[in-house]
Amino acid sequence: MLPAALVSSKPKAPTRAKPGDEQLFEAIPKQYPFTLIAYGDLRTTNLFNHLVTDPSRRRALIARIAAEKPALLMVNGDLVYRGGSEHDWREFEKETQSWRDAQIKVLPAIGNHETWQDSGVQHYLKQFPYLEGRRWYSVRYGNVLTMTLDSESDDTPGSAQWDWITSQLDHVPAEVQFIIFAMHHPPYTRSTNHFFGGGHEARKSEQHLAELFEAKQKQLRARIVVIASHVHNYERYEYNGVMYIVSGGGGASPYAVERQPGDFYNQPGPTYHYCKISVDHNKLKFEMIKLEGADEQFVFNVRDSFELSVK
């Protein structure tokens, strides 16, 4: 089961997990269906900073997620604005106290802002001592296998992380029906580095990962879902049986996305949101819950959804 330190509000000095010990924990759900939530790009920092993040929407999303009480919460990078800032991490800890109060199991991923002014992500590892130094890791929760990647480390073919991913996909337990990859940099996006107001295009390293995911999907009974962040908006695509989600609407200043007529999601403008995943035996239901409204008069609505099933 998960160490008690997971919900501790007092970070301890990080220790180093043994090489090859990338599984964080394995647990059996108390009941089916159970709920997972994923999102990213909070960019937590000073509450007066409205340039790089929207504090009111960021905090509204945090509160809403706490109320959902998911079994697992995947936060896919850029948890804070400056990874080397003690102040930003203290603010993150303060704002997410409701998660610890609800005893939510938080599964963080490293984003590029975690490495800003802290290339060794010591502040990140101190904030999450139960990771025991792991920069990538897996969790087995009932019929779901989550694999949290570190796309700030080498994940190209032949790297230690690539070999670990390959080995995991070559030895998926028969009981696993859904595999969820959580990472910061997306393999697919319609954003580019040249958009006015900011944006990011997919990198070659994550494109190679997508090729691996899609090749393995052809051999697997379990369905693969990939959830990334980095682009401050929402996107969804399907390639060769793999569903790809871009979920960067956690509060960071929004980026434009060039929507196409055939896209699953076509709404223009900012998309502050989180992703809610309900898992039952043989079935997964995904919903994108969008925060809408202004002047802190917020409402939450489902604006995209799909289902996957396993025979």
C-alpha positions, 0 to 999 in steps of 0.5 A, a space after each residue: 500500500 501507499 506509504 503514509 508519507 504520501 499525505 504528509 504536509 512536512 516534506 523530508 529530505 529525499 532518498 534514492 530509490 534503488 535502480 530497477 525499483 520504479 514501482 511506487 506502489 500496488 493497491 487493490 481498489 476498495 470498489 469499482 468503478 473508481 476515479 482518477 484525475 489528471 491535469 497539469 500546468 498550474 505554475 503556482 507562484 505569488 498570488 499577485 502574479 497574474 501574468 504567468 498564471 491565473 490564481 483564482 482559476 488555479 485555486 478553483 480547480 484545486 478545490 474542485 479536484 479535492 471535492 472529487 476525492 479521486 483515488 489517484 491524482 496525476 499532476 503532469 508537470 509545471 506544478 510551480 512557476 520556478 522549481 528553484 523557488 522555496 516561495 513557490 513550493 510553499 505556495 503550492 503546499 498551502 494551496 493544495 492542503 485540501 488534497 492532503 486533507 482529503 487523503 488524495 494520492 498525488 502522482 506528480 510528473 516533472 515539467 520544465 518549470 520544475 527544473 528551472 533554477 533547480 536542474 536536479 529537481 531537489 525541491 520537487 523531490 523534497 516536496 514528494 518524499 515518498 518518491 524516494 528519488 524516483 524521476 519516473 515510476 509506475 503504479 498498479 491500481 486494480 486493472 490500471 497501470 499508470 506510468 509517470 514519465 520524466 520528459 525532462 530526462 533522456 527518454 530517447 531510444 536506448 536510454 534507461 527510461 526508454 528501456 524501462 518503458 519497453 520492459 514494462 510494456 513487454 510484461 503487462 500483467 494479464 489483469 491490467 486492462 488500461 495503461 495510462 502514461 502521464 508525462 509533461 511534453 506531449 507527443 502530439 499537439 497543434 500548438 507551435 513555438 511561433 504562436 503569438 502569446 506562446 506555444 510549444 510543438 511536439 519534440 522528436 523524443 516524444 514522437 519516438 515514444 508515440 511510435 513505441 506506444 502505437 507499436 506496442 498497442 497492436 500487441 496488447 489487449 490493454 488499452 493505452 491512454 497518454 496524458 501530457 501537459 506543457 501546452 496550456 490548453 486541451 487537445 485530444 487525438 487518436 493514432 493507431 489505437 492510442 488516445 492522446 490527451 493534452 491537458 495543460 489547463 491547470 491555471 497557467 496563462 493560456 496558449 492558442 491551439 490551431 483547431 482543425 474540423 476533424 478534431 475531437 475538441 474544437 472549442 476556441 479560446 482558453 480551456 481551464 480544466 481537469 480530466 476525470 477518468 472513471 474506471 470499471 471492469 472492462 470499461 474506462 470513461 473519460 471526461 474533460 471538465 471545463 471551468 467556465 465563468 468569470 469574476 470567480 463565478 465559476 461553473 464546471 461543465 463536461 466539454 469532451 468525453 469518450 469511452 474505451 472498453 476491453 473484451 
